[in-house]
């Protein structure tokens, strides 16, 4: 019977900031870096990181700038290029890792590889993100994040807000897990564990708008030329990635694989974790372990 692995928590300095990371598994094994979406923390990958470690990988989960226990940039820079450069610096401290990125993490990981070339990462997994997004879905995410800007009176109130955003996902009966993404501040309210300036700074830039083009599309075309093994895992109920976005991405990265996870929305890893984990493990094993 397999036993859980205990993460080693540390800080890694990159691009002028200290980023909080959890490392699981044998550090001599091939590395997989897991990059969360906007407003989340490294804890959103807990189960996936554990499964990867138990399957012979060294999994690294990271709090992106301004999130979780990582530094908040003094200048409040939360443009995509800043996240991209953080990822480049982080990946360079490992031996050509695989990058798995959800939403913001995937978009900026794709751009990181496009800027630096194929030596940065051995593989790329995009989790419900391509070179562009559905604009209505993007606004829905923005509205959800902004709705918590004043904090919540209780964990129950926060759980209600999450349930309203994800009505297809069962509301958790145990709310202790929310404490990994919320912090009780001096005002007595529970706030999301990220810099409030992130909400004000983030705008849907050209590369994520409802029209194809921009830096993300350019990065995708470069990855198509590099031959970097690429997998897109899309939630079949996603309101962010449309079927035509998938078709466009596969034209730009002809060797890429794509899988739809039934019963999952934008938060694929949490909605259908077993199917999600199986897809990633199979892809990594086939492409990186021979």
N, C-alpha and C positions, 0 to 999 in steps of 0.2 A: 504494500500500500504506500502510495506517495505521501510525503509530508510537506506542509507548507514551507516556503522559504522565507527567511526573515530578511527584510530589506536593510541595506546599509544606507543611511541617510547622510548626505554630505552636501557641500556647496562647490560648484564649478564656476570659475571666473571666465567670462567671455564678453567681449564687446563692452567692457567697462562695468559690467554688472556681475553680481554673484547670483547664480541660479540654483535653487534647491532641487536636488535630484534624489531619487531612491534607486538603488542598484540591487537587483536580485539575480541569484544564480552565480555560477562559476565565471569569474571575470576573464578567464582564459578562453571561454566559449565565444562564438560569434555574437556580436552585439546588435540589439534592436533598440532604437531610441523611439519612444512613444511621445508624441506631441499632441496636447489636448487642444480643444477648441476655445474660442474666446469666452471668457467668464468662468471657465472651468479650472481645475487644478490637476496636479499629477495623480491625485487619488481617483480620478475618473477611470483610470486604467488598471485599478487594483487587481481585478480578476484576470484580465488579459496578461498583465505583467507576470502574475503568478504562474499562469499556464505556460507562458513562454519559457520561464525559468525551469519549470518541471520537464520541459521538452528539449532541454539541451541548449538553450539560448541564455545569454546574459541580457536581461531586460533593464532598460534605463528609462524611468519616467521623470519628467521634468516639469517644474512650474515655470511657465513662460514669464517674461518680464512683466512686472506689475501684478502678478497673480500668485496666490498662495503664499509661500514663504520666500519667494524670490524678491530681489531688490525692485524698488520702484524707481524708474529713471528720474533724475532731478528735473530734467527738462520736459517730462511728460510726453516723450516721444513714443507713440504707439502706432506709427505708420507701419505698413507692411514691410517696408525695407528694413526697419529696425529689427523686427522679428526675424526676418530672413537672415540678417547678418549675425544675430544671436545664434541661430541654428547652424550657420556655417562654422562659427567658432566652437560651438559645442561638438559638432560632428568631427571636427578636425582633431579633437582630443581622444578620439577612439579610432580603431583600425577599420576605416571604411565600413561603418555600420549600415544596417538597413534602417530606413526612416519610415515610421508609420505615423501619419498625421491626420487628425480629424478636423474638418472645417478650417479654421484659421491655421492650425498646425499643419494641415496638408497643403493648403494653398501656399504657405511660405516655405515649406520644405521643397515643394516643386520648384519654386523660384530659386531656392538656394542651390539646388543641383544645376539648374539652368545657367546660373551665374558662374559657378566654379568648375563645372565639368563632371564627367563620370567618376572621377577618383574620390569624390566626396562621400558617396554612398553606394553600397552594393545593390540596393534595391529600394523601391519606393512603393508604399501602400497609401493610397488616398482613400480616406474614410468619409464618404458622402460629401465629396467636394471635387470639382473639376476646375477648369480655367475660368468658369463664370458661374453665377448662381441665379436662381429665380428671384427676381427683385421683390415680389410680394412676400416670399418666404424669408428673405433677408430682413425686410421691414418687420415681420412678425417676431423674429429673434430680437431685433433691436427694441421693439416695444416691450417684450418680456423682460429684457435686461434693465431697461429704464424703469419698469414698474417697481423694481426693488431698490431704487436709488435712495429712498428714505428709510430703508431697513424694514424689518418685520418685528412685530410685537412678540412673536413666539415662533418656535420651530414648526408648530402646527400651521401657523399662517404661511410660513415659507413653503411647507409641503402642499398647501392648498394652491399656491401660485404655480408650483411646478406641475401639479395635477391638471390645472386649467390649461397649461401650455402643452402638456403631453397627456391628453385624455385617454389615449389607448394603452398607456402604461399603468399597471396597478399602483395605487398609492401605497407607499411603504407603511407597514404597521409600526416598525421600529425607526424612530427618527434620529437615532444617535449618529447614523452615517452622515447626516446633513452637517454635523459639526465640522466635518473635514472641508466643507465648502463655505461655511458661514463662520463669522466671528461675532461674539457678544462684545459690543463696544461700551464705552463709558456712558452713552446715552441710554443704556438698558435695552437696546434693540439689536436684533441679529442682522448683520450686513454680509453681503456676498464678499468672499475673501479675495477681492482684487481692488486695485487703485480706482477710485471713482472717476478719475480723469480718463480712464480707458473708454468709458461710455461716450464722453464728450469728444474725444479725439478720433474715435473710429468712425469713418464714413465708408460707404460702399464705393471703393475706388473704381477706376475704369476697368481694371482686370477682373472685377467681380460683378460688374453690371450685367444687365440683361442682353448686352450685345457682345459678340465674340471679339476678341482682340486684346491688346495691351500686354504688359509684362508676363502675365501668367500664361497666355497663349503662346507667347514667344518661348517661354521656358519649356512648355510642353513639346513644341516642335523640336527644340534642341534635344530633349530627352529621347524623342523619337529617333534622332540621329545617333545619339550616344548608345542606344541599345540597352539602357538600364532596365532590368526587370521591373515591371510596373503592374500593380493590381489596383483596380478601382472597386471598392466595396460600397455599394449604394443601398440605402434603405428603400425598399420597394414602395413605401408610403412617404418617401421624402418629399418635402415641399421646397427643397433647396436645389436638388439636382434633377433636372428634367431629362427625359429619354433622349431628346435631341442634343443635350449637352454631352451625354455619354457617347453618342455617335460622333460628334465633333472631336472629342478627346481621342477616340480610337482611330480617327483619321490622322490626327497629329502624332499619335504614338501607336503605330500600326501593330507593334508587338505586344501591346498592353493586353492584360486580361481584365474581364469585368464580371462581377457577380452581383445579383440582386438578392438581398436578404429579406425574405417575406416576413411580414408582421413587424417590420422595423421602420421607423421614421428617420429623421436626421441624426438622432442620437443612437446610431446603430449598435455600438458596443453595449450600451445599457439595455436596449430594447430586446435584442435577440443575441445574448452574449455567447451561447454555445455555438450557434451557427457562425457568428462573426469570428470567434476564436478558431474554429475548424478551418474556415476559409484562409485565414492568415497563416496558420501553421502549415497547411498543405502547400500554399504558395511558397513560403520560405524554404520549406524542406526540399521542394522540387527544384527551386532555382538557385539555392545557395549551399545546399548540402549534397547535391548530386544524387 
